[in-house]
Amino acid sequence: MDGSRAVAVDRRNSKAKWEEAMQYKPKSLGALHIALGGLPGRMRIEVEPGIAVSAKTVGELRKVTSWPENLVITTPQERHSESTVKVSKASIATHYPPRR
């Protein structure tokens, strides 16, 4: 197998792992704690540029004192400390006002 083909296989496997990841849009600190559930405290956090979250690990993220409603966390299926949780801005509205 040549090197370029091996890289393509690796990229597909990596993409497949993130496709299996779960996205949560916690509206409160309690909801954030539920979404972080059984994740290890040492698991790293990747924060999208421009977001004011200083936590570097899940343990630090559990200690935040406020959580904006427009942020989304993406958690991996694997619960290993080598995995990462991504914090990003919500890209679409998930709550619509009631019709009158």
Contacts in CASP RR format, 6 or more apart in sequence:
PFRMAT RR
TARGET T0000
AUTHOR 0000-0000-0000
METHOD contacts of the structure
MODEL  1
MDGSRAVAVDRRNSKAKWEEAMQYKPKSLGALHIALGGLPGRMRIEVEPG
IAVSAKTVGELRKVTSWPENLVITTPQERHSESTVKVSKASIATHYPPRR
17 76 0 8 1.000
17 77 0 8 1.000
17 78 0 8 1.000
18 74 0 8 1.000
18 76 0 8 1.000
20 76 0 8 1.000
20 77 0 8 1.000
21 74 0 8 1.000
21 75 0 8 1.000
21 76 0 8 1.000
21 77 0 8 1.000
22 74 0 8 1.000
22 75 0 8 1.000
22 77 0 8 1.000
23 72 0 8 1.000
23 73 0 8 1.000
23 74 0 8 1.000
24 31 0 8 1.000
24 35 0 8 1.000
24 72 0 8 1.000
24 73 0 8 1.000
24 74 0 8 1.000
24 75 0 8 1.000
25 69 0 8 1.000
25 71 0 8 1.000
25 72 0 8 1.000
25 90 0 8 1.000
25 94 0 8 1.000
26 32 0 8 1.000
26 34 0 8 1.000
26 35 0 8 1.000
26 67 0 8 1.000
26 71 0 8 1.000
26 73 0 8 1.000
27 69 0 8 1.000
28 67 0 8 1.000
29 64 0 8 1.000
29 65 0 8 1.000
29 66 0 8 1.000
29 67 0 8 1.000
31 67 0 8 1.000
32 61 0 8 1.000
32 62 0 8 1.000
32 64 0 8 1.000
32 67 0 8 1.000
32 73 0 8 1.000
33 62 0 8 1.000
35 73 0 8 1.000
35 75 0 8 1.000
36 58 0 8 1.000
36 61 0 8 1.000
36 62 0 8 1.000
36 73 0 8 1.000
36 75 0 8 1.000
36 85 0 8 1.000
38 79 0 8 1.000
39 58 0 8 1.000
39 75 0 8 1.000
39 79 0 8 1.000
39 85 0 8 1.000
40 58 0 8 1.000
40 79 0 8 1.000
40 80 0 8 1.000
40 81 0 8 1.000
41 57 0 8 1.000
41 58 0 8 1.000
41 59 0 8 1.000
41 62 0 8 1.000
41 81 0 8 1.000
42 57 0 8 1.000
42 58 0 8 1.000
42 59 0 8 1.000
42 81 0 8 1.000
43 57 0 8 1.000
43 58 0 8 1.000
43 80 0 8 1.000
43 81 0 8 1.000
43 83 0 8 1.000
43 84 0 8 1.000
43 85 0 8 1.000
44 56 0 8 1.000
44 57 0 8 1.000
44 83 0 8 1.000
44 84 0 8 1.000
44 85 0 8 1.000
45 53 0 8 1.000
45 55 0 8 1.000
45 56 0 8 1.000
45 57 0 8 1.000
45 58 0 8 1.000
45 60 0 8 1.000
45 61 0 8 1.000
45 84 0 8 1.000
45 85 0 8 1.000
45 86 0 8 1.000
45 87 0 8 1.000
46 84 0 8 1.000
46 85 0 8 1.000
46 86 0 8 1.000
46 87 0 8 1.000
47 53 0 8 1.000
47 55 0 8 1.000
47 86 0 8 1.000
47 87 0 8 1.000
48 86 0 8 1.000
48 87 0 8 1.000
48 88 0 8 1.000
48 89 0 8 1.000
51 71 0 8 1.000
51 87 0 8 1.000
51 88 0 8 1.000
51 89 0 8 1.000
53 61 0 8 1.000
53 64 0 8 1.000
53 71 0 8 1.000
53 87 0 8 1.000
54 60 0 8 1.000
55 61 0 8 1.000
55 63 0 8 1.000
55 64 0 8 1.000
58 85 0 8 1.000
61 85 0 8 1.000
61 87 0 8 1.000
70 89 0 8 1.000
70 90 0 8 1.000
71 87 0 8 1.000
71 88 0 8 1.000
71 89 0 8 1.000
71 90 0 8 1.000
72 87 0 8 1.000
72 88 0 8 1.000
72 89 0 8 1.000
72 90 0 8 1.000
72 91 0 8 1.000
73 85 0 8 1.000
73 86 0 8 1.000
73 87 0 8 1.000
74 85 0 8 1.000
74 86 0 8 1.000
74 88 0 8 1.000
75 85 0 8 1.000
76 83 0 8 1.000
76 84 0 8 1.000
76 85 0 8 1.000
END
